[in-house]
Amino acid sequence: MSTTKITINALSAINLTNLSESGSGAITVNLTTGKYAVTLSEDTMKFGGSAYIQQVILFSTTPLKDGNYEKWFYTVNTSEGTVIKVDGDYPVYVFIVDQLNVRDNSGSATVTFTPV
């Protein structure tokens, strides 16, 4: 198993009041089976140019296999990460949300999945 890094852009936020807004979406991450420490770094993401986002949401589909239904969602922020269990046949989705307007967002962040 090796470390996996992805870049998430603030412009890809899911707009909670306009789900059809262009750019809304999640990044699919396919990892081999195991446990991963997940961290957020190099974060320059902002809402509207002034409010720092400083966190991402992870949606794990592994509960479809292992039945641990309390482990669908995780949050990772710039001051603390999390550890997730992954089944290689079930992807993890990484995303952020915005409640108003995605077009005025800026910046990006790196999400790192490190095997533990």
C-alpha positions, 0 to 999 in steps of 0.5 A: 500500500502506498500513500495517495494524494488528491487535490480538491478545489473549492470550485468543486463544492456541492451547492446545497441550495442549487444542486445543479450548479456547475462544478458541484461534485465529489472526487472518487478515491479508489484505495486498496483494502486497509486502514488509512490516516487521512490529513488535509494540508496546503489548504487555501480554500475559501468561501466568497474570498474571505471565509476559510473552509479548512475541512473536507467531508469523506463518504466511505462506501465500505459499510456496504460490505462490512455493515458498520453503518455508523461509519459512512461519513468522516470529516478532516480539517487542517488541525486534525485528521482521521483514520478510516477503514477501506475495502478496496472494492468500495470507493471513498468520496471526498467533497466540500459543501457550500450553502449559497454560491460556489462561483465565488469560492477560491483555492484548493487543498491536498487530502492525503491517505497514508496507510497505517 
